[in-house]
Amino acid sequence: MESQRFDLISSEFKSAPHKTYQRMRDEGDVIRARIPIIGKVWVCTTHQACSEMLKDQELFVREPARAGKRSVAWFLNWLPRRVRELSDNMMSYDGEQHRRLRGLVDKAFQRQSVSVLQPRLTALASDFVEELPQHTDDSGVVDLIPHFARPFPLEVISELLGLPESDRTQFANWGNRLATVRSLPTMLAAGGGLWKLRKYLAQQIEECRQNPRPGLLSDLVHVEQDGHRLSSKELIAMAFLLLVAGHETTVHLITGAILTFLKEPEQKAQLMNNWDLATSAVDETLRYVSPIEMSKGRFVVRDVEWHGKPLKRGQTIMAMIGSANHDPARFPDPETFDISRSPNLHLSFGSGIHTCLGMQLARAEAATALQQLFTAYPDLQLADPEGPVPWTKRLGIRTLSNLNVRLKSSEN
Ligand code: HEM
């Protein structure tokens, strides 16, 4: 079957993804596409097809063996085994193994547990916001990514895990190399960072074993479930997943949200008049920006005709989350940013058994970040409001390389 090429890392795509999404949906609700780095895959383009696919555990799985395949991705073979094992986490399993791993941490991320954290989230965000004037350059410009949007969620997840404060900048740097992966050399460089991060987490786990301490990591080391403890390998992979998934995506949600509100002053005014709209505003940002553009791949379990397409056992299928979130059949005026949109059943946190574990935490962090920042600097503005938006060319994630702002209006 003919596949169509979609350049999902081009500047054209990154500056106006909804145009490509429209083109994809025009081709069909399930299409054969060629995507950079990944290659040929089936892509679900509509809200309906994406949500059906993500929920169908019988036909679509994460474990390659269940679909008659040996390995997940060719490029992982270039990494040392110990680094590869980091991806051996709940996201890579279906069925019982997934349930067991997720069951160990589910409670810590439920709405109730997150609401207990709210005062701490507010205090942390407020500290970072207060320090921003110290980071402005001579022309009064500050980049909000390194001084707010990244350290804030990193601090939150590190505290939750119980990792020592003194180590944070260091492990953030190791993890950040992942953001630069575009080719084999950059992947090997990222592999070096991952190696160090893995070693660090293994050390922390060993220290928790000797001396229990407050935090989720120590709890996991000592937890017994059905008489079994997590193996060391499982513990390291779990800590890695929580640390990386727990801050990286949130950085892009926070930056995407700040950028969008600065470009939509009426919506910003509406939010600042009524902070009860914060959660709904964050959900609309999740839909409108779609920080995760597509789901991880699933494997087709058996040959089947699905949405009129001949899917074959072992083929890969993905949900184009950004396209689902801009599907006019589900969202009236999808290109309008409307913080009071209701219902707003976006797919930014996925769906089915792998629905994002950290969604309540991410929502609370983003709402807190917006409230603290906009309340402290009501006149905040983009440093170059007319200039091009510096979207990066990362596959599958909508990220900015900087978010340069002025804290005060230049007219003041
Ligand atoms: C804006 C923030 C976030 C976004 C947009 C996001 C998005 C997603 C998506 C789309 C998935 C499903 C992927 C798929 O099915 O292929 C997912 C899974 C996951 N997310 Fe998030 N996430 C965010 C924040 C977080 C945070 C704060 C955590 C904290 C721990 C987290 C932990 C996870 C985990 C562990 C999974 C795998 C769940 C499973 O396999 O059962 N995420 N996330």
Residues whose N, C-alpha, C, O or C-beta is under 5 A from the ligand:
A	BS01	HEM	M90 M91 R102 L242 A245 G246 T249 T250 L253 P291 I292 S295 K296 L347 S348 F349 G350 I353 H354 T355 C356 L357 G358 L361 A362
